[in-house]
Amino acid sequence: MTLRMNSLQLMILGPLPIRILAGLTLLLHGLPKITDISGVQSFFPNIGLPPELAIPVTLLEVIGGLALLFVILTRIASGLIMIEMIGAVVVPKLSKGLLTDMS
């Protein structure tokens, strides 16, 4: 019985450190964007994104980070954050080529 209970506890509590780290990272990455939203809007065209996306991206990082920290709608928040992070990796690399030399 204790082995089964321990595996159940591990299954429930296992993702907790990842969720806390991801939530804190997103929150700490999004908060400076709120204070300088005009700077973010002027940066986005440099990487090929419209400046209008600065506000939704910033809100997603802050609200998504809080959602992960406080375990509120984590699946929805995680899905939206995954889409944002895929875009954050792919969009800037598209103009330079996805598999270019890093040196």
ZIURKA-V600696 format. One record per backbone hydrogen bond with DSSP energy under -1.0 kcal/mol. CO is the residue of the C=O (numbers start at 1). NH is the residue of the N-H. If there is no record, write none. Layout:
co:nh
CO:NH
CO:NH
This chain:
co:nh
1:5
2:6
3:7
4:8
5:9
6:10
7:11
8:12
9:13
10:14
13:16
15:19
16:20
17:21
18:22
19:23
20:24
21:25
22:26
23:27
24:28
25:29
26:30
27:31
30:34
31:35
32:36
36:40
37:41
38:42
39:43
40:44
43:46
44:47
44:49
45:48
50:53
51:54
53:57
54:58
55:59
56:60
57:61
58:62
59:63
60:64
61:65
62:66
63:67
64:68
65:69
66:70
67:72
73:77
74:78
75:79
76:80
77:81
78:82
79:83
80:84
81:85
82:86
83:87
84:88
85:89
86:90
87:91
90:94
93:97
